[in-house]
Amino acid sequence: MISNVVQETVDQVIRSRRSLRAFLDTPVAKEDIRSILEVAARAPSGTNTQPWKVYVLTGNRLKQLSAKILSAHNDPEVAKQHTEEYKYYPVEWRSPYIDRRRKVGWDLYASLGLGRENKAGMHAQHGRNYQFFDAPVGFIFTIDRIMEQGSWLDYGMFLQNVMLAAKARGLDTCPQAAFTQYHKIIASELKLSADEMLVCGMSLGFADLSKVENTLQTERAHVDEFVQFLD
């Protein structure tokens, strides 16, 4: 039997996990990174395929990758040459998804004092993704191209485990699909094999709670909106 204390602890870790967008430069011990990934690898996967592969960037390697991507991001002509290798979002948006997307976007920009007319400010904020929001650790996740949709479901559970294991250790994260646009740069810098496909990136570190962007609390639909109990 699992005690109420364990249940409450697990629930609290899940509820307290948020995607944070400003980190301190406090180093994260390599042993902690390794233990996070080790426990995360207990995620379920179909027939135990374990489709995840992880690159851990710190120090100069992280800065070098950030600089290369930011250079492309800040040059409109170069940025146009880079497109995502897979569609993360739908081609056709509809309610309620578009409403939720717009709300979280404008809530974030409003917290930073960025109005709709401030395109340069929004561009710069988006570019913060490629600096891993100043986190001392950046993850790049890849998957073998032969894997199909089921393995991507498995991958999502692995990513959630990474974020929860980090939170349980007093660390915060931000999963980032923004990196997928620049998969060619990442493949070149990390010398990925032709069989590897970029899934996403993730920032890991100690949250800078003095930054206003870290006050953002996203809303969640009430359970009755997405659940049907069938007796």
C-alpha positions as CSV (number, residue, x, y, z in Angstrom):
1,M,0.0,0.0,0.0
2,I,1.2,3.5,-0.9
3,S,0.9,5.9,2.0
4,N,-0.9,9.2,1.9
5,V,2.4,10.9,2.4
6,V,3.8,9.4,-0.8
7,Q,0.7,10.2,-2.7
8,E,0.7,13.8,-1.5
9,T,4.4,14.1,-2.4
10,V,4.0,12.8,-5.9
11,D,0.9,14.9,-6.5
12,Q,2.8,18.0,-5.3
13,V,5.7,17.4,-7.6
14,I,3.3,17.1,-10.5
15,R,1.3,20.2,-9.6
16,S,4.4,22.3,-8.9
17,R,6.1,21.5,-12.2
18,R,5.9,24.5,-14.6
19,S,7.8,25.5,-17.7
20,L,10.1,28.3,-16.4
21,R,11.8,30.8,-18.7
22,A,14.6,32.3,-16.5
23,F,17.3,30.4,-14.7
24,L,20.2,31.2,-12.4
25,D,23.7,30.4,-13.6
26,T,24.2,28.1,-10.6
27,P,25.8,24.9,-11.9
28,V,24.0,21.6,-11.7
29,A,26.0,18.6,-10.5
30,K,26.7,16.0,-13.2
31,E,25.7,13.3,-10.7
32,D,22.3,14.9,-10.4
33,I,21.8,15.1,-14.1
34,R,22.8,11.5,-14.5
35,S,20.4,10.4,-11.7
36,I,17.5,12.3,-13.3
37,L,18.0,10.6,-16.6
38,E,18.5,7.2,-15.0
39,V,15.2,7.3,-13.1
40,A,13.4,8.9,-16.1
41,A,14.5,5.9,-18.2
42,R,12.0,3.9,-16.2
43,A,9.3,5.4,-18.4
44,P,7.2,2.8,-20.2
45,S,7.8,2.0,-23.8
46,G,6.2,-0.5,-26.2
47,T,8.0,-3.8,-26.0
48,N,10.8,-2.0,-24.0
49,T,12.1,-0.3,-27.1
50,Q,13.3,2.8,-25.1
51,P,13.4,5.1,-28.1
52,W,15.1,8.1,-26.4
53,K,18.6,9.5,-26.9
54,V,19.9,12.5,-25.0
55,Y,22.7,15.0,-25.5
56,V,23.6,17.0,-22.4
57,L,25.1,20.4,-23.1
58,T,26.9,22.5,-20.5
59,G,29.7,25.2,-20.6
60,N,31.2,26.1,-23.9
61,R,29.3,23.4,-25.9
62,L,26.0,24.9,-24.8
63,K,27.2,28.5,-25.6
64,Q,28.4,27.5,-29.0
65,L,25.1,25.9,-30.0
66,S,23.2,28.8,-28.7
67,A,25.3,31.3,-30.6
68,K,24.9,29.4,-33.9
69,I,21.1,29.2,-33.6
70,L,20.7,32.8,-32.4
71,S,22.7,34.0,-35.3
72,A,20.3,32.3,-37.7
73,H,17.2,33.4,-35.7
74,N,18.2,37.0,-35.8
75,D,18.8,37.1,-39.6
76,P,15.4,37.0,-41.3
77,E,16.7,35.7,-44.6
78,V,18.7,32.9,-42.9
79,A,15.8,32.1,-40.6
80,K,13.5,31.5,-43.6
81,Q,15.8,28.7,-44.7
82,H,15.1,26.7,-41.6
83,T,11.9,24.9,-41.1
84,E,10.6,22.3,-38.7
85,E,11.1,18.7,-39.7
86,Y,7.8,17.6,-38.2
87,K,4.6,19.5,-37.4
88,Y,4.2,20.0,-33.7
89,Y,1.0,22.1,-34.0
90,P,-2.1,21.5,-36.2
91,V,-2.2,23.1,-39.7
92,E,-5.8,24.1,-39.0
93,W,-6.5,25.6,-35.6
94,R,-9.9,25.5,-33.9
95,S,-11.4,26.2,-30.5
96,P,-10.6,25.5,-27.7
97,Y,-7.0,24.9,-28.7
98,I,-6.4,28.2,-30.4
99,D,-8.0,30.0,-27.5
100,R,-5.7,28.4,-25.0
101,R,-2.6,29.0,-27.2
102,R,-3.4,32.7,-27.6
103,K,-4.1,33.2,-23.9
104,V,-0.8,31.7,-22.7
105,G,1.1,33.6,-25.3
106,W,-0.4,37.0,-24.5
107,D,-0.3,36.3,-20.7
108,L,3.5,35.7,-21.0
109,Y,4.1,38.8,-23.2
110,A,1.9,40.9,-21.0
111,S,3.9,39.9,-17.9
112,L,7.0,41.1,-19.7
113,G,5.3,44.4,-20.8
114,L,5.3,43.4,-24.4
115,G,2.3,44.6,-26.4
116,R,1.1,43.2,-29.7
117,E,2.9,46.0,-31.6
118,N,6.3,45.2,-30.1
119,K,7.4,42.7,-32.7
120,A,11.1,43.2,-31.9
121,G,10.5,42.5,-28.2
122,M,8.6,39.4,-28.9
123,H,11.3,38.2,-31.3
124,A,13.9,38.7,-28.7
125,Q,11.9,36.9,-26.1
126,H,11.4,34.0,-28.5
127,G,15.2,34.0,-29.1
128,R,15.6,33.4,-25.3
129,N,14.6,29.8,-26.1
130,Y,17.9,29.3,-28.0
131,Q,19.9,30.5,-25.0
132,F,18.2,27.9,-22.9
133,F,16.8,30.8,-20.9
134,D,20.3,31.1,-19.3
135,A,20.1,27.6,-17.7
136,P,23.4,26.0,-17.1
137,V,22.2,22.7,-18.7
138,G,20.6,22.1,-22.0
139,F,19.2,18.8,-23.2
140,I,18.7,17.9,-26.9
141,F,16.5,14.8,-27.4
142,T,16.6,12.7,-30.6
143,I,14.8,9.6,-31.9
144,D,15.7,7.1,-34.5
145,R,13.8,7.9,-37.8
146,I,12.5,4.4,-38.1
147,M,10.4,4.7,-35.0
148,E,6.7,5.4,-35.5
149,Q,3.9,7.3,-33.6
150,G,3.7,4.9,-30.7
151,S,7.4,5.5,-29.9
152,W,6.7,9.3,-29.8
153,L,4.0,8.6,-27.2
154,D,6.7,6.7,-25.2
155,Y,9.1,9.6,-25.6
156,G,6.5,12.0,-24.1
157,M,6.4,9.8,-21.0
158,F,10.2,9.8,-20.8
159,L,10.2,13.6,-21.1
160,Q,7.6,14.0,-18.3
161,N,9.8,11.7,-16.1
162,V,12.8,14.0,-16.7
163,M,10.8,17.0,-15.7
164,L,9.3,15.4,-12.6
165,A,12.6,13.9,-11.5
166,A,14.2,17.3,-11.8
167,K,11.5,19.0,-9.8
168,A,11.8,16.4,-7.1
169,R,15.5,17.5,-6.8
170,G,14.7,21.2,-6.5
171,L,15.4,21.9,-10.1
172,D,13.2,23.3,-12.8
173,T,12.9,22.8,-16.5
174,C,11.4,24.1,-19.7
175,P,10.6,21.7,-22.6
176,Q,11.2,23.5,-25.9
177,A,9.9,22.5,-29.3
178,A,11.3,25.8,-30.6
179,F,14.6,24.1,-31.3
180,T,13.0,21.9,-34.0
181,Q,13.1,24.8,-36.5
182,Y,16.9,24.7,-36.4
183,H,17.4,21.0,-36.5
184,K,20.0,21.3,-39.3
185,I,22.2,23.5,-37.2
186,I,21.8,21.2,-34.2
187,A,22.6,18.1,-36.3
188,S,25.7,19.8,-37.6
189,E,26.9,21.0,-34.2
190,L,26.3,17.8,-32.4
191,K,27.3,15.6,-35.3
192,L,24.0,13.7,-35.3
193,S,23.8,10.6,-37.5
194,A,21.5,10.7,-40.5
195,D,19.3,8.3,-38.6
196,E,18.6,10.7,-35.8
197,M,15.6,13.1,-35.8
198,L,15.4,16.0,-33.4
199,V,12.5,15.7,-30.9
200,C,12.9,18.8,-28.8
201,G,15.2,20.6,-26.4
202,M,14.9,21.3,-22.7
203,S,16.4,23.8,-20.2
204,L,17.4,22.5,-16.8
205,G,18.6,24.5,-13.8
206,F,17.6,26.4,-10.7
207,A,14.8,28.9,-11.4
208,D,15.4,32.6,-11.1
209,L,12.3,33.5,-9.1
210,S,13.1,37.2,-9.3
211,K,12.1,37.2,-13.0
212,V,8.6,38.2,-13.8
213,E,8.2,35.6,-16.5
214,N,8.5,32.9,-13.9
215,T,5.3,34.1,-12.2
216,L,3.2,32.8,-15.1
217,Q,0.6,30.2,-14.0
218,T,-1.2,28.5,-16.9
219,E,-4.8,27.5,-16.5
220,R,-6.0,23.9,-16.8
221,A,-9.4,22.8,-17.9
222,H,-11.6,21.3,-15.1
223,V,-11.6,17.5,-15.2
224,D,-15.3,17.5,-16.1
225,E,-14.4,19.2,-19.4
226,F,-12.3,16.4,-20.7
227,V,-13.5,13.2,-18.8
228,Q,-16.6,11.0,-19.2
229,F,-17.3,8.4,-16.6
230,L,-19.1,5.5,-18.3
231,D,-20.9,3.1,-15.9
